[in-house]
Amino acid sequence: MKHLIKYLVIPLGLAFTAQSLYAIESLRGGRALDKDPEKPVAKKWQRDQPPIERDYVQQPPLVPHSIEGYVINTRSNKCMSCHSWSNYKDKGATKVSLTHFKDRKGNEHANISPRRYFCTQCHVPQVDAKPLVKNTFKPVKTIKSK
């Protein structure tokens, strides 16, 4: 059979050798999940805290509180119960930026633009997790102009 099927062709037109298909492994290697000595532990959301300092210009603010159980779908956006322009003062929250009311063409609207409606596309909550990879990033202290 190995000699009959030298190459497998998938619908995109890419060819792979039969041997390369069997060499695929997960990032965890050949270990089965139930045999892993380090059982995965659910990470805990960080407790509510003041706004988190940004590391670079135009970085979306990080979410400094748990959003577990928040509903963000086409009918509801729990974030707006605190961060809308009408509620932010009473809730002590940061108000949504004016940029979130502009569409792709730069037109301003009374409601949040659909492309900015799903907050967690850019704004991410923090958990008590170790970094997945080594990170040597250093934030910019100031922007220098010449």
C-alpha positions as CSV (number, residue, x, y, z in Angstrom):
1,M,0.0,0.0,0.0
2,K,2.9,2.3,0.8
3,H,4.1,2.0,-2.8
4,L,0.7,2.6,-4.3
5,I,0.1,5.8,-2.5
6,K,3.3,7.8,-2.7
7,Y,1.5,11.2,-2.3
8,L,-1.8,12.2,-0.8
9,V,-3.4,15.2,-2.4
10,I,-5.8,17.3,-0.3
11,P,-8.5,19.6,-1.8
12,L,-6.2,22.7,-1.7
13,G,-3.9,20.9,-4.1
14,L,-1.0,20.5,-1.6
15,A,0.9,17.2,-1.6
16,F,2.3,15.5,1.5
17,T,4.2,12.2,1.7
18,A,2.5,9.5,3.6
19,Q,5.4,9.4,6.1
20,S,5.0,13.1,7.0
21,L,1.4,12.6,7.9
22,Y,2.3,10.0,10.6
23,A,5.0,12.3,12.1
24,I,2.6,14.9,13.4
25,E,2.6,15.1,17.2
26,S,1.0,17.5,19.7
27,L,3.1,20.0,21.6
28,R,2.8,17.7,24.6
29,G,4.6,15.0,22.6
30,G,3.6,11.4,22.6
31,R,2.2,11.5,26.2
32,A,-1.5,10.8,26.7
33,L,-3.4,13.4,28.7
34,D,-4.4,10.9,31.4
35,K,-0.8,9.7,31.8
36,D,0.7,13.2,32.1
37,P,2.6,13.6,35.5
38,E,1.8,17.3,35.5
39,K,-2.0,17.5,35.5
40,P,-3.3,20.8,34.0
41,V,-4.5,23.1,36.7
42,A,-7.3,25.6,35.9
43,K,-5.9,29.2,36.2
44,K,-7.6,31.6,38.5
45,W,-8.7,35.1,37.3
46,Q,-6.8,37.8,39.0
47,R,-8.7,39.7,41.6
48,D,-10.1,43.2,40.8
49,Q,-7.3,45.7,40.6
50,P,-6.7,49.2,39.4
51,P,-6.2,49.7,35.6
52,I,-3.0,47.9,34.4
53,E,-0.3,50.1,32.9
54,R,0.1,49.8,29.2
55,D,3.5,48.6,27.7
56,Y,3.3,50.3,24.3
57,V,1.5,53.1,22.4
58,Q,-1.9,52.0,21.1
59,Q,-2.0,48.9,23.3
60,P,-5.7,48.0,24.1
61,P,-6.2,48.3,27.9
62,L,-6.0,45.0,29.8
63,V,-9.0,43.9,31.8
64,P,-8.1,44.3,35.5
65,H,-11.0,42.1,36.8
66,S,-12.6,38.8,36.2
67,I,-15.1,38.5,33.3
68,E,-16.2,35.0,34.1
69,G,-19.8,34.6,33.2
70,Y,-19.9,37.8,31.1
71,V,-22.2,37.5,28.1
72,I,-20.9,39.2,24.9
73,N,-22.9,38.2,21.9
74,T,-24.9,39.9,19.2
75,R,-27.8,40.6,21.6
76,S,-25.9,41.5,24.8
77,N,-22.6,43.0,25.9
78,K,-22.1,42.8,29.7
79,C,-19.1,45.1,29.5
80,M,-21.3,48.0,28.5
81,S,-23.2,47.8,31.9
82,C,-20.2,49.5,33.4
83,H,-18.1,51.0,30.6
84,S,-20.8,52.7,28.5
85,W,-20.8,56.5,28.4
86,S,-24.0,56.6,30.4
87,N,-22.8,54.2,33.2
88,Y,-19.0,54.6,33.6
89,K,-19.1,57.4,36.3
90,D,-21.6,55.6,38.5
91,K,-19.6,52.3,38.3
92,G,-16.2,53.9,38.6
93,A,-15.1,52.3,35.3
94,T,-13.2,53.5,32.3
95,K,-15.5,54.8,29.6
96,V,-15.4,53.3,26.1
97,S,-13.1,55.2,23.7
98,L,-14.6,57.4,21.0
99,T,-12.7,55.3,18.5
100,H,-15.1,52.5,19.2
101,F,-18.0,54.5,17.7
102,K,-16.3,54.8,14.2
103,D,-16.9,52.4,11.4
104,R,-14.3,51.3,8.8
105,K,-14.9,54.5,6.8
106,G,-14.4,56.8,9.7
107,N,-18.1,57.7,10.1
108,E,-19.1,58.3,13.8
109,H,-22.2,56.5,15.1
110,A,-24.4,56.8,18.2
111,N,-23.7,53.1,19.1
112,I,-20.5,51.1,19.2
113,S,-19.3,50.0,15.8
114,P,-19.9,46.2,15.1
115,R,-16.1,45.8,14.6
116,R,-15.5,47.0,18.1
117,Y,-18.5,45.4,19.8
118,F,-16.8,42.1,20.9
119,C,-14.5,43.6,23.6
120,T,-12.4,40.4,24.3
121,Q,-11.0,40.5,20.7
122,C,-8.6,43.1,22.0
123,H,-9.1,43.6,25.7
124,V,-8.0,40.5,27.6
125,P,-8.4,39.6,31.3
126,Q,-5.4,38.4,33.3
127,V,-4.8,35.1,35.0
128,D,-2.2,33.8,37.5
129,A,-0.3,31.9,34.8
130,K,3.4,31.5,34.1
131,P,4.4,32.8,30.6
132,L,4.3,30.0,27.9
133,V,7.5,31.2,26.4
134,K,10.5,33.3,27.5
135,N,9.8,37.0,27.0
136,T,12.4,39.7,26.8
137,F,10.1,42.5,25.9
138,K,10.9,45.8,27.5
139,P,8.2,48.5,27.5
140,V,9.0,51.9,25.9
141,K,9.7,54.5,28.6
142,T,9.1,57.5,26.4
143,I,8.6,58.4,22.8
144,K,11.5,60.4,21.4
145,S,11.0,62.9,18.7
146,K,13.8,64.4,16.6
